[in-house]
Amino acid sequence: MPSRNVSLRLEGLQEKDSGSYRCSVNVQDNQGKSKGHSSKTLELKVLVPPAPPSCRLLGVPHVGTNVTLSCQSPRSKPAAEYQWERLPPSPQIFFAPALGEGIS
């Protein structure tokens, strides 16, 4: 064996590549008899970044009425957390519900 380090290179990862991968090492003598075996497993979790959000205003913004500011982003992994922020001159921060599914 020319090297004791044998690597597996995964290119163009996709979410479906997530999973367990095992490396097994087998040592044999000159006659092909097994002299030992060992293995190690590692878990690969491919992350999915969120896409730019799609935001919109629902309702008519008149004094005394209610409006909804909606913000959605396609699936991400782990689940995206959403936050609204009112920009100056009167800054405030609004946090999404605990599940991170969006604000409505």
C-alpha positions in Angstrom: 0.0 0.0 0.0 1.7 3.3 -1.1 -0.1 5.4 1.5 -1.7 5.0 4.9 -4.1 7.9 4.1 -6.9 7.0 1.6 -9.4 9.9 1.2 -12.8 9.9 -0.4 -13.6 13.2 -2.1 -17.2 14.2 -2.7 -17.7 16.9 -5.2 -20.9 19.0 -5.9 -22.5 18.0 -2.6 -26.3 17.7 -2.5 -28.6 17.3 0.5 -29.1 13.6 -0.5 -25.4 13.0 0.2 -26.1 13.4 3.9 -25.6 10.1 5.8 -23.1 7.8 7.5 -19.9 6.9 5.8 -17.6 4.1 7.0 -13.9 3.5 6.4 -12.8 0.0 6.9 -9.1 -1.2 7.2 -8.2 -4.8 6.6 -4.6 -6.1 7.1 -3.6 -9.3 5.4 -0.3 -11.3 5.4 1.5 -12.3 2.2 -0.8 -15.4 1.9 -3.9 -13.3 2.0 -4.8 -14.4 5.6 -6.5 -11.7 7.6 -4.3 -10.2 10.4 -6.8 -7.6 11.6 -9.8 -5.4 10.8 -10.9 -2.0 12.0 -13.4 0.6 10.9 -14.6 4.0 11.8 -17.9 5.7 10.8 -18.5 9.4 10.5 -21.8 11.3 9.9 -22.0 13.9 7.1 -24.7 16.5 7.3 -25.0 18.7 4.2 -26.4 22.1 5.1 -28.8 24.1 2.9 -28.4 27.9 3.1 -31.6 29.9 2.9 -32.5 31.6 -0.3 -33.2 35.4 -0.4 -36.5 36.0 1.3 -39.7 36.9 -0.5 -41.4 39.8 1.4 -44.8 41.4 0.9 -47.4 43.7 2.6 -50.9 42.4 3.2 -53.6 44.9 3.9 -54.0 48.6 3.3 -51.7 50.8 5.4 -54.1 53.4 6.7 -54.3 54.8 10.2 -56.4 52.5 12.4 -56.1 49.5 10.2 -54.1 46.3 10.5 -51.5 45.1 8.1 -49.3 42.0 7.9 -45.7 42.0 6.8 -45.0 38.6 5.3 -41.5 37.1 4.9 -40.8 33.6 3.5 -37.7 31.8 2.3 -37.5 28.4 0.6 -36.5 25.5 2.9 -33.1 25.7 4.6 -31.3 23.2 6.8 -31.2 23.7 9.7 -34.4 25.6 9.8 -34.0 29.3 9.2 -34.7 31.8 12.0 -36.7 35.0 11.0 -36.4 38.5 12.4 -38.0 41.8 11.4 -36.2 45.0 12.2 -37.7 48.5 12.1 -35.0 50.8 10.7 -34.1 54.2 12.0 -35.3 56.8 13.0 -37.3 54.5 15.5 -35.4 51.2 15.5 -37.0 48.0 17.0 -36.4 44.3 16.5 -39.3 41.8 16.2 -38.6 38.0 16.6 -40.4 35.3 14.8 -42.3 32.5 16.6 -40.2 29.8 18.2 -40.6 27.4 15.2 -38.9 29.8 12.8 -41.6 29.2 10.1 -42.0 33.0 9.4 -44.0 36.0 10.5 -47.5 36.7 9.7 
